[in-house]
Amino acid sequence: MLKLIAEVGQQENVPVIARYAMMKAWKERDGVPLSQMIILDGLHLTDWSYKCFAQAVAARLAAGLAQATRPTKPGAGALPEPPAPAMR
């Protein structure tokens, strides 16, 4: 399903922010424990995760606006994934 969403986003020239991949990187790359990302119900994000996700979305929006307001070559590719926000 994630691959399909990414493909449709690319076809429609709509950025897709992969929250699961971002959180997986926080855990595997940065060593952030799941308890810091998800509340006790095992489903919803903690305030920390929402803050980090919001920072990533804001960075992606800013990059998209910057790209949209400068001349580009026809067929320019999708935006790259933003770097992970500060973890702690």
Secondary structure, 3 states (H helix, E strand, C coil): CHHHHHHHHHHCCCCCCCHHHHHHHHHHCCCCCHHHHECCCCCCECHHHHHHHHHHHHHHHHHHHHHHCCCCCCCCCCCCCCCCCCCC
